[in-house]
Amino acid sequence: MTAVYVNGGSLVNPHYARWDRRDSVESVCLTECSKEDEEGPPQQLTPFEKLTQDMSQDEKVVREITLGKRIGFYRIRGEIGSGNFSQVKLGIHSLTKEKVAIKILDKTKLDQKTQRLLSREISSMEKLHHPNIIRLYEVVETLSKLHLVMEYAGGGELFGKINNEGKLSEPESKLIFSQIVSAVKHMHDNQIIHRDLKAENVFYTSNTCVKVGDFGFSTVSKKGEMLNTFCGSPPYAAPELFRDEHYVGVYVDIWALGVLLYFMVTGTMPFRAETVAKLKKSILEGTYSVPPHVSEPCHRLIRGVLQPIPSERHGIDYIMNNEWMQGVPYPTPLEPFQLNPKHLSETSTLKEEENEVKSTLEHLGITEEHIRNNQGRDARSSITGVYRIILHRVQRKKALESIPMTLPDRKEKDLKKGSRVYRGIRHTSKFCSIL
């Protein structure tokens, strides 16, 4: 994590020290931010300086660091999830007060394969900038643990919603599915294959907005490149994963989209079995049935995606322009993060959001010198973490300001225009830029 040495508000040493709950207080490596001048009054500390000072001098803060209740600029709260190699806890950023999800991994338990997957996860999330993909804010490393600080989606999983409340209506399914498809298109446009698309990895941030997360099995794959590692959840696995030694990653993700769509509109899985062996047989045979309540256009789309032969499956562009998806707007990718002192100094060319971010950074006491010394660290920097959190907050606010408060109360078949679902469908990109 960052060891910030500040003298009169300027960064002297931007290098990182590593923290661990086993460390002594002295090993935190944070110097006093500001000292009282012998010939004058105490210097006013900026919020950034005050925080770094507290992390070395405030008894409560130091105790939290020692006990593992605080990591870097984040106070750690209760557990919100767990995986095969990790646990996910809620965190609060001390400067911005933003809620974050912190994925914690024990480095001592990571073998070489898991380390490679983790490296790919970080790399993939660094390359993706989309309103329907969970954002990576910061990576914090200690002697024994690695912390991935990510956007917090507090609405729960798509799986949990359907499992508890039943299938989604087709209008709501269109809204949610369009966001997932748009996110997957952005991944594929950046040569990233997710390989673990499933309802458990789709998270709600509001009633109308979802985000795709968990890139633990993701990989970079050029167009047409063959992969040979079996990844993901068996109920979502494409037949070629069971049948062939190699597969094209794009087709595997598309198959999973078909399973997801089926699950959303029916509340059940297309391929079900008591054992993995029986499930494999069912998927290879391609036998499934669609309930009669599913509309014919939706049925045709599911059938076109769940094609046993990979090359015969509908592609992303076809799915987005399919008859069933007509009238649903798609969110657009976000511009990449630009934490660059030269870029931020060119005030005349900055966009409104960037100017607001710059102003907020200055208010917190993060100077151009801090940013200059931060170059090349990407996510492994507390400065980057602050910047990304603030930028995300500004984008949310701008999106909220653009949403109309009321809509006409006219009715369409199967959908009231004044309903929550309609507002979500009509303003998908705006809702999903919010959270």
C-alpha positions as CSV (number, residue, x, y, z in Angstrom):
1,M,0.0,0.0,0.0
2,T,1.1,3.6,-0.4
3,A,3.6,5.0,2.0
4,V,3.1,8.8,1.5
5,Y,5.7,11.0,2.8
6,V,4.5,14.6,2.8
7,N,6.4,17.8,3.6
8,G,4.4,21.0,3.4
9,G,1.8,19.3,1.1
10,S,4.2,17.9,-1.6
11,L,5.0,14.3,-2.1
12,V,8.6,13.5,-1.4
13,N,8.5,9.7,-1.8
14,P,5.7,8.0,-3.8
15,H,7.0,4.4,-3.2
16,Y,4.9,1.8,-1.5
17,A,5.3,0.1,1.8
18,R,3.6,-3.1,2.6
19,W,1.3,-3.4,5.5
20,D,0.3,-6.4,7.5
21,R,-1.6,-6.9,10.7
22,R,1.6,-8.6,12.0
23,D,3.6,-5.5,11.5
24,S,4.5,-3.2,14.3
25,V,3.1,0.4,14.3
26,E,6.6,1.7,13.3
27,S,6.6,-0.4,10.1
28,V,3.6,1.5,8.7
29,C,6.1,3.9,7.2
30,L,4.0,7.0,7.3
31,T,5.7,10.2,8.4
32,E,4.0,13.2,9.9
33,C,2.2,15.2,7.3
34,S,2.9,18.6,8.8
35,K,4.5,20.0,11.9
36,E,4.0,23.2,13.8
37,D,6.4,25.8,12.6
38,E,8.6,27.1,15.4
39,E,8.0,30.7,14.4
40,G,4.4,30.6,13.3
41,P,0.9,29.0,13.7
42,P,0.2,25.3,12.8
43,Q,-0.1,24.7,9.1
44,Q,-3.7,23.9,7.9
45,L,-3.7,20.2,6.8
46,T,-5.6,19.2,3.7
47,P,-7.9,16.1,4.0
48,F,-5.3,14.0,2.2
49,E,-2.6,15.2,4.6
50,K,-4.8,14.7,7.7
51,L,-5.6,11.1,6.6
52,T,-2.0,10.2,6.1
53,Q,-1.1,11.8,9.4
54,D,-3.8,9.9,11.2
55,M,-2.6,6.6,9.7
56,S,0.7,7.0,11.6
57,Q,-0.3,9.0,14.7
58,D,-4.0,8.5,15.5
59,E,-4.2,5.7,18.1
60,K,-7.6,4.4,16.8
61,V,-6.6,4.4,13.2
62,V,-3.2,2.7,13.9
63,R,-5.0,0.0,15.9
64,E,-7.5,-0.6,13.0
65,I,-4.5,-1.0,10.6
66,T,-2.8,-3.4,13.0
67,L,-6.0,-5.5,13.5
68,G,-6.7,-5.6,9.8
69,K,-9.8,-3.5,10.1
70,R,-8.4,-0.9,7.8
71,I,-6.3,-1.3,4.7
72,G,-4.8,1.7,3.0
73,F,-7.5,4.4,2.7
74,Y,-10.3,1.9,3.4
75,R,-12.1,0.9,6.5
76,I,-13.2,-2.7,6.2
77,R,-16.7,-3.7,7.3
78,G,-18.6,-7.0,7.2
79,E,-18.3,-9.8,4.6
80,I,-20.6,-9.6,1.6
81,G,-19.5,-12.6,-0.4
82,S,-16.9,-15.3,-0.8
83,G,-15.3,-17.4,-3.5
84,N,-13.0,-20.4,-4.0
85,F,-9.9,-18.4,-3.2
86,S,-11.2,-15.2,-1.7
87,Q,-13.7,-13.4,0.5
88,V,-15.4,-10.1,-0.4
89,K,-15.9,-7.4,2.3
90,L,-17.6,-4.0,2.3
91,G,-15.2,-1.1,2.6
92,I,-15.6,2.6,3.1
93,H,-13.1,5.0,1.5
94,S,-11.9,7.4,4.2
95,L,-11.6,10.5,2.0
96,T,-14.7,10.2,-0.2
97,K,-16.9,8.0,2.1
98,E,-17.7,5.9,-0.9
99,K,-18.8,2.3,-0.4
100,V,-16.6,-0.3,-2.2
101,A,-16.3,-4.0,-2.5
102,I,-12.9,-5.4,-1.4
103,K,-11.9,-8.8,-2.7
104,I,-9.3,-10.2,-0.3
105,L,-7.0,-13.0,-1.3
106,D,-4.4,-14.8,0.9
107,K,-1.2,-14.8,-1.1
108,T,0.2,-17.7,0.8
109,K,-2.6,-19.9,-0.6
110,L,-2.3,-19.0,-4.2
111,D,-0.5,-21.5,-6.5
112,Q,1.0,-20.5,-9.8
113,K,-2.2,-21.2,-11.8
114,T,-4.3,-19.0,-9.4
115,Q,-1.7,-16.3,-9.5
116,R,-2.0,-16.2,-13.3
117,L,-5.7,-16.1,-13.2
118,L,-5.6,-13.2,-10.7
119,S,-3.1,-11.3,-12.9
120,R,-5.5,-11.7,-15.8
121,E,-8.5,-10.6,-13.7
122,I,-6.7,-7.3,-12.8
123,S,-5.5,-6.8,-16.4
124,S,-9.0,-7.4,-17.8
125,M,-10.7,-5.0,-15.5
126,E,-8.0,-2.4,-16.2
127,K,-8.8,-2.5,-19.9
128,L,-12.6,-2.3,-19.6
129,H,-14.6,0.9,-19.3
130,H,-18.3,0.3,-19.5
131,P,-21.3,1.3,-17.4
132,N,-22.4,-2.4,-17.1
133,I,-19.0,-3.7,-16.0
134,I,-17.9,-3.6,-12.4
135,R,-15.0,-1.1,-12.1
136,L,-11.7,-1.7,-10.5
137,Y,-10.6,1.2,-8.4
138,E,-7.4,0.1,-6.7
139,V,-5.1,-2.9,-5.9
140,V,-3.7,-2.9,-2.3
141,E,-1.0,-5.4,-1.4
142,T,0.4,-6.3,2.0
143,L,2.9,-9.0,3.0
144,S,0.3,-11.7,3.1
145,K,-2.8,-10.5,1.3
146,L,-3.9,-8.9,-2.0
147,H,-6.9,-6.6,-2.0
148,L,-8.9,-5.8,-5.1
149,V,-11.0,-2.6,-4.4
150,M,-13.9,-2.5,-6.7
151,E,-17.2,-0.8,-7.4
152,Y,-19.9,-1.9,-4.9
153,A,-23.1,-3.2,-6.3
154,G,-25.5,-3.4,-3.4
155,G,-28.5,-4.7,-5.1
156,G,-27.5,-8.4,-5.0
157,E,-27.1,-11.0,-7.7
158,L,-29.4,-11.6,-10.7
159,F,-29.5,-15.2,-9.6
160,G,-30.7,-14.3,-6.1
161,K,-33.4,-12.1,-7.4
162,I,-34.8,-14.8,-9.8
163,N,-34.3,-17.5,-7.2
164,N,-36.3,-15.6,-4.6
165,E,-38.9,-13.8,-6.7
166,G,-39.2,-16.0,-9.8
167,K,-38.7,-15.3,-13.5
168,L,-38.5,-11.8,-14.9
169,S,-41.2,-10.4,-17.3
170,E,-40.0,-10.2,-20.9
171,P,-39.9,-6.3,-20.8
172,E,-37.7,-6.5,-17.7
173,S,-35.6,-9.3,-19.3
174,K,-35.0,-7.1,-22.3
175,L,-33.8,-4.3,-20.1
176,I,-31.4,-6.5,-18.1
177,F,-30.3,-8.7,-21.1
178,S,-29.5,-5.6,-23.2
179,Q,-27.1,-4.4,-20.5
180,I,-25.3,-7.7,-20.2
181,V,-25.0,-8.1,-24.0
182,S,-23.6,-4.6,-24.3
183,A,-21.0,-5.4,-21.6
184,V,-20.0,-8.6,-23.4
185,K,-19.7,-6.8,-26.7
186,H,-17.3,-4.3,-25.0
187,M,-15.3,-7.2,-23.7
188,H,-15.0,-8.9,-27.0
189,D,-14.2,-5.7,-28.8
190,N,-11.2,-5.5,-26.4
191,Q,-10.3,-9.1,-27.0
192,I,-11.3,-10.2,-23.6
193,I,-13.3,-13.4,-23.0
194,H,-15.1,-13.7,-19.7
195,R,-15.5,-17.5,-19.6
196,D,-17.7,-17.4,-16.5
197,L,-20.9,-15.6,-17.5
198,K,-23.7,-16.6,-15.2
199,A,-26.5,-15.1,-13.1
200,E,-24.3,-15.3,-10.0
201,N,-21.9,-12.9,-11.7
202,V,-24.4,-10.3,-12.7
203,F,-25.1,-7.7,-10.0
204,Y,-27.8,-5.1,-9.5
205,T,-26.9,-1.6,-8.6
206,S,-30.5,-0.4,-8.8
207,N,-33.8,-1.9,-9.8
208,T,-33.0,-1.2,-13.5
209,C,-29.3,-1.5,-13.7
210,V,-26.9,-4.5,-13.6
211,K,-23.2,-5.0,-13.9
212,V,-21.1,-7.9,-15.0
213,G,-18.4,-8.8,-12.6
214,D,-16.0,-11.6,-11.4
215,F,-13.3,-11.7,-14.1
216,G,-11.4,-14.4,-12.3
217,F,-11.5,-16.8,-15.4
218,S,-11.1,-14.1,-18.0
219,T,-8.4,-14.2,-20.7
220,V,-7.2,-12.3,-23.7
221,S,-8.0,-14.0,-26.9
222,K,-7.6,-12.6,-30.5
223,K,-10.3,-13.2,-33.0
224,G,-10.5,-16.9,-34.0
225,E,-7.8,-17.9,-31.5
226,M,-8.3,-21.3,-30.0
227,L,-8.3,-21.9,-26.2
228,N,-8.0,-25.1,-24.3
229,T,-8.7,-24.5,-20.6
230,F,-12.1,-25.5,-19.3
231,C,-13.5,-22.6,-17.2
232,G,-16.8,-21.6,-15.7
233,S,-19.9,-23.3,-14.4
234,P,-21.1,-26.6,-15.9
235,P,-24.8,-25.5,-16.4
236,Y,-23.6,-22.6,-18.6
237,A,-20.9,-24.6,-20.4
238,A,-21.1,-24.8,-24.2
239,P,-21.1,-28.3,-25.8
240,E,-17.6,-27.8,-27.3
241,L,-16.2,-27.5,-23.8
242,F,-17.2,-31.1,-23.2
243,R,-16.6,-32.3,-26.7
244,D,-13.5,-30.7,-28.1
245,E,-9.9,-30.2,-27.0
246,H,-10.0,-26.6,-28.2
247,Y,-12.6,-23.9,-28.4
248,V,-13.2,-20.3,-29.6
249,G,-13.8,-18.1,-26.5
250,V,-16.3,-15.7,-28.1
251,Y,-18.6,-18.6,-29.0
252,V,-18.5,-19.9,-25.4
253,D,-19.5,-16.5,-24.0
254,I,-22.4,-16.3,-26.5
255,W,-23.7,-19.7,-25.5
256,A,-23.7,-18.6,-21.8
257,L,-25.7,-15.5,-22.9
258,G,-28.3,-17.9,-24.3
259,V,-28.5,-19.8,-21.0
260,L,-28.8,-16.5,-19.1
261,L,-31.6,-15.3,-21.3
262,Y,-33.5,-18.6,-20.9
263,F,-33.0,-18.4,-17.1
264,M,-34.3,-14.8,-17.0
265,V,-37.6,-15.5,-18.9
266,T,-38.3,-18.9,-17.4
267,G,-36.8,-18.9,-13.9
268,T,-35.2,-22.3,-14.7
269,M,-32.1,-23.6,-16.5
270,P,-32.4,-25.1,-20.0
271,F,-30.1,-28.0,-19.1
272,R,-30.6,-29.7,-15.7
273,A,-29.4,-32.9,-14.3
274,E,-28.5,-34.5,-11.0
275,T,-24.9,-35.1,-11.8
276,V,-22.3,-33.4,-14.0
277,A,-22.1,-36.5,-16.2
278,K,-25.8,-36.4,-16.9
279,L,-25.7,-32.6,-17.4
280,K,-22.8,-33.1,-19.9
281,K,-25.0,-35.6,-21.8
282,S,-27.9,-33.2,-21.8
283,I,-25.9,-30.3,-23.1
284,L,-24.2,-32.5,-25.8
285,E,-27.6,-33.7,-27.0
286,G,-28.9,-30.2,-27.0
287,T,-32.3,-31.2,-25.6
288,Y,-34.3,-28.5,-23.8
289,S,-37.8,-27.2,-24.0
290,V,-39.1,-23.6,-23.8
291,P,-42.3,-23.0,-21.8
292,P,-45.3,-21.8,-23.9
293,H,-45.5,-18.4,-22.1
294,V,-42.3,-17.3,-23.7
295,S,-43.0,-15.2,-26.8
296,E,-42.1,-16.6,-30.2
297,P,-39.5,-13.9,-31.0
298,C,-37.8,-14.6,-27.6
299,H,-38.0,-18.3,-28.3
300,R,-36.4,-17.9,-31.7
301,L,-33.6,-15.8,-30.2
302,I,-32.8,-18.4,-27.5
303,R,-32.9,-21.2,-30.2
304,G,-30.5,-19.2,-32.4
305,V,-28.0,-18.7,-29.6
306,L,-28.1,-22.2,-28.1
307,Q,-26.9,-23.8,-31.4
308,P,-24.6,-26.9,-30.8
309,I,-22.3,-25.9,-33.6
310,P,-20.4,-22.8,-32.4
311,S,-20.1,-21.1,-35.8
312,E,-23.9,-21.3,-36.3
313,R,-24.7,-19.4,-33.1
314,H,-26.1,-15.8,-33.5
315,G,-23.3,-13.3,-33.0
316,I,-23.4,-10.3,-30.6
317,D,-24.4,-7.9,-33.3
318,Y,-27.2,-10.1,-34.5
319,I,-28.5,-10.5,-30.9
320,M,-28.4,-6.7,-30.4
321,N,-30.4,-6.2,-33.6
322,N,-32.7,-9.1,-33.1
323,E,-36.5,-8.8,-33.5
324,W,-37.1,-9.4,-29.8
325,M,-34.6,-6.7,-28.8
326,Q,-36.1,-4.0,-31.0
327,G,-36.6,-0.7,-29.2
328,V,-34.1,-1.3,-26.4
329,P,-31.3,1.3,-26.3
330,Y,-27.8,0.0,-25.5
331,P,-25.4,1.7,-23.1
332,T,-22.2,3.0,-24.7
333,P,-18.7,2.4,-23.3
334,L,-17.1,5.0,-21.1
335,E,-13.9,6.8,-22.0
336,P,-10.8,5.4,-20.3
337,F,-9.5,6.9,-17.1
338,Q,-6.9,9.6,-17.6
339,L,-5.0,10.4,-14.5
340,N,-2.3,12.4,-16.1
341,P,-0.9,15.8,-14.8
342,K,-0.4,17.1,-18.4
343,H,-3.9,16.2,-19.3
344,L,-5.5,17.6,-16.2
345,S,-3.4,20.9,-16.5
346,E,-5.0,21.6,-19.9
347,T,-8.1,23.2,-18.4
348,S,-9.4,24.6,-21.7
349,T,-9.7,21.1,-23.2
350,L,-11.0,19.3,-20.2
351,K,-14.6,18.1,-20.3
352,E,-17.0,19.3,-17.6
353,E,-16.8,16.0,-15.7
354,E,-13.0,16.1,-15.7
355,N,-12.9,19.7,-14.5
356,E,-15.1,18.7,-11.6
357,V,-12.8,15.8,-10.8
358,K,-9.8,18.0,-10.9
359,S,-11.5,20.6,-8.6
360,T,-12.4,17.8,-6.1
361,L,-8.8,16.4,-6.1
362,E,-7.5,19.9,-5.4
363,H,-10.0,20.3,-2.5
364,L,-8.8,17.1,-1.0
365,G,-5.2,18.2,-1.3
366,I,-4.0,15.9,-4.1
367,T,-1.7,18.1,-6.1
368,E,-0.2,17.9,-9.6
369,E,3.0,16.7,-8.0
370,H,1.2,13.8,-6.3
371,I,-0.2,12.8,-9.7
372,R,3.1,13.2,-11.5
373,N,4.8,10.9,-8.9
374,N,1.9,8.5,-9.3
375,Q,2.6,7.8,-13.0
376,G,3.0,4.2,-14.1
377,R,1.4,2.7,-11.0
378,D,-2.0,2.1,-12.6
379,A,-4.3,0.6,-10.0
380,R,-1.6,0.0,-7.5
381,S,-1.9,3.4,-6.0
382,S,-4.1,5.2,-3.5
383,I,-4.0,8.3,-5.7
384,T,-5.5,6.3,-8.6
385,G,-8.1,4.9,-6.2
386,V,-9.2,8.4,-5.1
387,Y,-9.3,9.6,-8.7
388,R,-11.4,6.7,-10.0
389,I,-13.9,6.9,-7.2
390,I,-14.3,10.6,-7.7
391,L,-14.7,10.3,-11.4
392,H,-17.3,7.6,-11.0
393,R,-19.2,9.7,-8.5
394,V,-19.2,12.7,-10.9
395,Q,-20.5,10.5,-13.8
396,R,-23.3,9.2,-11.6
397,K,-24.4,12.7,-10.7
398,K,-24.3,13.9,-14.3
399,A,-26.4,10.9,-15.3
400,L,-29.0,11.6,-12.6
401,E,-29.3,15.2,-13.8
402,S,-30.2,14.0,-17.3
403,I,-33.0,11.7,-16.3
404,P,-36.5,13.2,-16.7
405,M,-38.6,13.2,-13.5
406,T,-41.9,12.2,-15.2
407,L,-43.0,10.3,-18.3
408,P,-46.3,10.2,-20.2
409,D,-48.8,7.8,-18.8
410,R,-49.7,6.3,-22.1
411,K,-50.0,2.5,-22.4
412,E,-48.4,0.0,-24.7
413,K,-49.2,-3.7,-25.0
414,D,-47.8,-5.5,-22.1
415,L,-46.0,-2.4,-20.8
416,K,-47.1,0.8,-19.0
417,K,-45.0,3.8,-20.0
418,G,-45.1,5.2,-16.5
419,S,-43.8,2.0,-15.0
420,R,-40.4,1.5,-13.4
421,V,-39.6,-1.1,-16.1
422,Y,-40.4,1.3,-18.9
423,R,-38.3,4.1,-17.5
424,G,-35.5,1.6,-17.2
425,I,-35.9,0.5,-20.8
426,R,-36.2,4.0,-22.2
427,H,-33.2,5.3,-20.2
428,T,-31.0,2.2,-19.9
429,S,-27.7,4.0,-20.7
430,K,-28.5,6.8,-18.2
431,F,-29.5,4.5,-15.4
432,C,-26.4,2.4,-15.9
433,S,-24.1,5.3,-15.9
434,I,-25.4,6.1,-12.5
435,L,-24.1,3.2,-10.5
